[in-house]
Amino acid sequence: MDLVEYDGTCSTFNGVTMVNFEINYDATYCVEWPNLRVVHNGKQIADVICNSNKFDFTLEQEEQNFLELHWTNKTERHTKSEDGQIIEDQTFTMGLIRVDGILIENWFFTDGYYAPNYFKGFVESHEKNRTNYPLAEKLPSQKIWHFPGTYYFQKWEGDFWDWYYNTKIGKEVVKFTDKDPERIAKYRGTLDPCTDLVAKLKELIK
């Protein structure tokens, strides 16, 4: 089957609407690189060794869409310490997210949460030394991951861009729609800031 352009961003294949994700990240190496499984609606769709700065995947949208990232390979041996200080560690830090090439706003990530699988030794130490601070089972807006676990994105229904548009509008107060009826529609999607151009202009005017 030929791949057909859909609405300027998404694509369809054999009648199914596809959506393309790009995840930017930072990762550190200790023994080996972090390994992530991408799971959509309970089905693994990608296996990623995080030895670069981004990865991408494509999924087939369904009526209900549950997207998860599972950090699968970190164990206590992936953290090296000396005299009680960590000298080398395997970590993962979430960066920008693009969908169909469009930069997605931060709320798409922060509306989800990270569920870490704490190491046994860490749990025992925490319970002994910080009895007044129970370990959280869910960490909202957690961009830096030190423990293996799963990140659960907010569920979306049906077409991603329809859901994104409606959710975005619900989070924003759009003014002056009486003077500009198309103002709400103009909020659909975001563009990357021209950081390189701004930096060059700053250099020129110094």
C-alpha positions, 0 to 999 in steps of 0.5 A: 500500500502507498503511504498517503499524506493525512491532514498535512501532518499524520499519515494513513496506511491501509486505512489506519491513522498513524502518528509519529513520535520523536523523543529527545533525551539525555542519557548517561552510561554506566556498565551499559546504556539505558534500555527503553521499551515503548508500549502502546495499548499493552503492545511493545512497538519499539525497543531502544538503546539510549546511546544517542540523543533521540529516538522515534517510533510510529504507532497505529491510533486506536479509540483509546491510546495508552502510551508508556515508556519502560526503563527495563535494564537498570539494576544496582550494579549500574550505579557505582559509588566510592566512599558513599559518593556516586561516581558513575551512574546510568540515568535518563533525562526526558527532553523535548517531544515532537509529534509528526514533526511538531514540537509538543507543549510541556503539559503533554509530558507533565500530565503523565507520571513516572512510577519508579521501581526502587531498589531494595537497598534504597528502600531499606535505607530510606525507611531507616533514615527518613521515616517521616517521608514515605517514598512516592509511588507516582512522580508527576513531571519527573524528567530525570530518572534514577531508578528503573520504572515506567512513565505513563503518558496521559491517555488520549482518545481517537485522533491525536491531533483532535484530542491535542487541540481540544485539550490545549484549548481547554487549558488556555484562555483565548481572548478577543475571539469576538474580533478574531473568530479564527483565533482558537484555530490558530492555537493548534500546534506549536512551532520551534523557537528560532533559537539559532537565529536569535543567537546569531542576531545577538552576536551581530548587535554586540 
